[in-house]
Amino acid sequence: MITVLGSIHVDFVIRVKRFPHPGETILGHGFTILPGGKGANQAVGCGRLGVKTFMVGKIGRSFRDMLVDNFKSNNVDTSYITFTDEYETGVAVIYVNDETGENMIAVDPGADYALSRGDVDRAEPALSSSRVFLTQLEIPIELVEYSLAKAAEYVDYVVLNPAPASSLRGEVLRHVDVITPNRSEASLLTGVKVTDVKSAVEAGRRLIEMGVEHVVVTMGSEGAVLVARDHALLFPAFRVSVVDTTGAGDAFNAGLAYGLAAGLPLPESVKIGVAAAAIKVTKPGAQTGLPWRADLDVFAQRREFQEYEPVVVA
């Protein structure tokens, strides 16, 4: 089982031919309103892959039924979601580039910042029955730090996706078994400018020195770099036709957590994360494009998946 603590948003998505410049108004198309938020995305990603998943989060005044129904239809347990009338539900405004599939995102956390230690404490039954705990940084940093220490008492793997980029206290990182920053997040956390595999390994080593057990730096189209104390592996990205990169990181984290919850070794779990991200970018929508278990099973039949091997880089 997996417990996910994090943000629950509504995404307002507009597709554009190019991103606007500051002060510029451009015409877009294909406007949609979709469930989102890094926490919710990752919980749905885990649920779709077939593992029992608990969501711990908070929803504000709007879109309640839509969000709860969406969780339930994606195999996510909503017992530990709470509600507040004091805040609006968190929202994200997303531009998706038609040509490249890349995105620009602005977030108003709303009710996410009303999450409290009490909400985490009430979720102890979920934590005590879970193998993996997964959280991100779209909720208050103080609550993330509290939850990491709390989860470490119960689960086998504490996984932190430090997104969006923010600094964390070093002593808190000692509760983290696997941290999954992208290039910019790894740079912020360590002071090492991550531009390639070599610098990703350097940043990973720095995070291990800070107390993290394992580091996986996601590198977009280059794949992911797994850094352990005595070695580092590059997991190249699978080559696919990109439609929308929104939610690729969430798909990766869901795939990784799924693998760990299933009892797979960390390297095999990273491979599944890379595959899940590859499937996601071929489909539109941060959450609607997340793979189901059937998608992953089909992908796993591809020759390139079956012959896939990570590359030793250190």
C-alpha positions, 0 to 999 in steps of 0.5 A: 500500500501507498500513502500520498500526502500532498496538494489537490488542485483543479487545473485550468489548461489552455493549449497555445502555439507558443508561450506568451511574452511578458505583457503579451496576450495571445490566443489559445484553444482547447480550454479544459478544467481537470483534476490536478495537483502534484499530490493528487496526480501522484496518488491517481498515478499509483491508484491507476497502476493497481496498488491500494493508495490513500490520499491525505489532503484538503479540498476548499470550497469549490469543485469538491464532488468533482475531485472526490469522485475522480479519486474514487474512479481512479482507485484512490481511498479518500478516507483521509481527505478533509474539507475547509470552507475558509479557502478556495480549492487550490488551482493551477493555470497551465499553458501547453505548447502545441509544438513541443508538448512543454508547459508553463504553470502557475499555482495558487495553493488555496486549501493546501496551505490549510493542511495541518499536523492533525491531518497527518496524525489522523492518517496514522492508520493509512501509514501503518498499513503502507509500505511507501509514503510519498509527498511533495512540496506544494503544501507547507514546508513545515508540514512536509518536514513533520510528515517525513519524520512521522512516516519514517516510524511506519513505512519501509520507504519514505519518498520525497519529490521536492517539487516545486523547488524549495530548500529543506533543513538538512536534518529532515532529509535524514528521514528520506529513503529516496528523493526525486528532484529534477535538474532545477530542484537538485541544483537548488537543494545542493548548490550544484548546477545540474546540466548533465549526467556528471553534475547530476551525480555530483548533486546526488552525492551532495544530497547523500552527504546531507543524509538522504539514502538514495537520490534519483535526479529526473532529467527529462528526455535524458531519463533519470540518474540513480545515485547511491553511496557507492555507485550511480546509474543512468536510466535512459528515457524511452523514445516516444512521440511527445504530446504533453509533458505536463505530469511526467514527473508525477507519472515517474514518482507514481511508477517508482512508488508502485515498484517499491510497494510491490517489493521490487528493488530500487533500480527496477522501480526506477525503470518502471518510473521511467516507463510510466513517464514515457507513457504519460507524455504520449497523452494529454493532461497532467492526470488524464494522461497517467498510465493504467496498469494495462498501459504499463503491461503493454509497454512492458512487452516492447522489446526495448523495455525487455532489453533495457539496461541502465548505464553505469556512470559512477 
